[in-house]
Amino acid sequence: MPERGHKEERFSRWQIWLAAAANSHGTLAFSLSSSITFLRASGPGDTLYAEARERYIGRSTGCYQVDITNQNGDLIATFESSVFRKDQKVPFTL
């Protein structure tokens, strides 16, 4: 998904993408911890893309990584988060 804006805005949007990935199995998940590492600056006019990957899924926990690249495929930042899965279905469909 293309992305433009300030770092704080991006961080909150990347949390939304994490939520979509973490809840994609239909089980309600909550973030336990998150961190982001900015590797290089994006420039004016850059279009940023986020790709979320499930690195680990257990019965009650999961680990996700979201890589952010620019239109040239350069890695801009990496967002990592661990989640706790409740024994409860999500109250919506994806």
C-alpha positions in Angstrom: 0.0 0.0 0.0 1.5 3.4 -0.9 2.3 5.6 2.1 3.3 9.2 2.5 3.5 11.4 5.6 5.4 12.1 8.8 7.1 9.3 10.8 4.5 9.5 13.6 1.7 9.1 11.1 3.4 6.3 9.4 4.0 4.4 12.7 0.3 4.5 13.5 -0.6 3.3 10.0 2.0 0.5 10.2 0.3 -0.6 13.4 -3.0 -0.9 11.5 -1.3 -3.1 8.9 0.1 -5.2 11.7 -3.4 -5.5 13.2 -4.7 -6.7 9.8 -2.0 -9.4 9.6 -2.2 -10.5 13.2 -6.0 -10.8 13.2 -6.1 -12.4 9.8 -6.6 -15.9 11.3 -9.9 -14.8 12.9 -8.5 -14.8 16.5 -8.4 -11.5 18.3 -4.8 -10.4 18.8 -3.3 -7.5 20.8 0.2 -6.1 20.5 2.5 -6.9 23.4 5.5 -4.9 22.1 6.5 -3.1 19.0 9.6 -1.4 17.7 10.6 0.3 14.5 14.1 0.8 13.1 14.5 3.6 10.6 17.3 2.6 8.2 17.3 5.6 5.8 15.4 8.7 5.2 12.6 8.9 2.7 12.6 11.9 0.5 9.9 14.3 -0.7 7.7 12.7 -3.3 8.7 9.1 -2.3 6.0 6.5 -2.3 6.4 4.0 0.5 5.1 0.4 0.6 4.6 -1.9 3.5 4.8 -5.7 3.5 3.8 -7.6 6.6 5.1 -11.1 7.3 4.2 -13.6 9.9 7.5 -14.7 11.4 6.0 -17.0 14.1 2.6 -18.2 15.1 1.9 -20.1 18.3 -1.2 -21.0 20.2 -1.3 -17.7 22.1 1.5 -15.5 20.7 2.7 -14.4 17.3 5.6 -12.4 15.9 5.3 -10.1 12.8 7.7 -8.0 10.7 6.6 -5.2 8.5 9.3 -4.0 6.0 8.8 -0.5 4.5 10.4 0.1 1.1 10.3 3.0 -1.3 9.4 3.1 -5.0 12.9 1.9 -5.9 12.7 -1.1 -3.5 15.1 0.4 -1.0 14.5 -0.7 2.6 13.5 2.4 4.6 12.4 0.9 7.9 11.6 -2.3 9.7 8.7 -2.6 12.1 8.5 -5.6 14.4 5.9 -6.6 16.9 4.8 -9.5 19.1 1.2 -10.2 19.8 -1.0 -12.1 22.2 -3.9 -14.0 20.9 -7.0 -14.2 23.0 -9.2 -17.2 22.9 -11.9 -15.1 21.2 -12.9 -14.6 17.6 -12.5 -11.2 16.0 -15.8 -9.2 16.0 -15.5 -8.5 12.3 -14.6 -10.2 9.0 -11.5 -9.5 7.0 
